Amino acid sequence: GVEQFFKLAGDGSAGFAVQVGVVGCIWAGVYEIGRLETGDALNSREVDEALAVIAIEFDEFAGARLERVSESSSCNQVEVKNAFRRFHTRHRSAEYGGATDEIIYENLRRWYYEGY
């Protein structure tokens, strides 16, 4: 199969196949390091699904309670976090399965930057 193809492509030597394999392993390592640096590889499917649900809930909250006025105005992210926790009762406390403060802040930043 593949090994024979690389042997023929390399004029019958196995050296070409080994070189292609080594280069492939190097690129796979670079890809994995990049995934670790961005945090993409650190979450399980269940965690990613839970974060997606929280993002949807935050968008519902933002649509109902937040208003974009201008880039020069500001708001306190702690006040937004507290308002989100009051809006969605299951997020009242991170200790009992609600979103952590950092997740709420990340969603606030995402919502803000998507609007501009």
N, C-alpha and C positions, 0 to 999 in steps of 0.2 A: 503494500500500500504506500503510505506516505514515505516510509523509510527508503523504499526502492526508488521512488520518484526523486528524492534528494540525492540518492547515490548516482542516478543517471544524470541529474542536473549538474552534479559536481564531477562529471567525467569518470564516474565509477569509483570515486574515492569516498570513504566515509567521513573524511575531514570536513567537507562542505556541510554535511548533515549535522555534525557536531557544532560547527560554527553557527549555523542557523538556530540550533537549539539553545546555545549559550546566549546569543543575542535576544532570543525570545524570552528567556528567563530574566535577563537584565531588564527588558522593558516591562515585564510583568511585575517585577519588584518595584520599579519606579511608579507604576500605576497603583500598586497597593500602598506605597508610602504616601502618595497623593490622596488616596481615599482616607487614610488615617489622619492626615493633617487637616482635611476638611471636615472630618467627623462623620462622613457618609458610611463608613464601615463599622461604626461603633454601636449602631442601633439594631435591635432585632426587628422582625416584621411587626410584631405586636406593638412595640414602642413607636415605630413609624406610623402605624395605623392610629394609635392613641394621639400622637402629635397632630395628625391630619384632622382628627375630630376636634381637637382643641382649636386648631386654626379656623375651622368652619364656625365653631362657637364664637370665637373672637370676632370673626367677620360679621356674624349676626349682631353681636354687641356693638361693634363699631358702626354698623349701619343704623342702629337704633339710637345710640347715645353719643357718638363722636361726630365732630364736624371739622372739616378742613377749612381754615380761614385764610391763612397765608403762611409763607415760609418764614416770615419774620416773627410771627407770634409763637408763643410757647405754652406748654402745659407741664404739669408735674406728673411724671410717670407713676409715682406712688399713688396719686389720686386716681389715675386711670386704672391701675391694678386693683385698688379697693372697689372702684365702681364695677369692674368686671366680676369680681368675687361676689358682689351683691346681686348682679344681674343673673349670673349662673350659680345657683345655690350649690351645685356639686363641687364647685371650685372654692368654696368658702375657706377651706383649709387644705394645704398641701399634705398634711399628715394623714388625712383620711381620703386620699386618692385624687385630690384636686390638683390643678396645675401649680407648678412651682412659680415663684416670683420671676425667675429668669425666663421661663417659657412664656409667661405673659408679656414680659418686656420684649422678648424676641418677636412675638406676634405684633406688638405695638409698632416696633421698628419696621417690620415687614409691611404692615398696613400703611404706615406713613410713606415709605419709599415707593410703594406701588402706586400711590396717588399722585406722585410728582415725576 
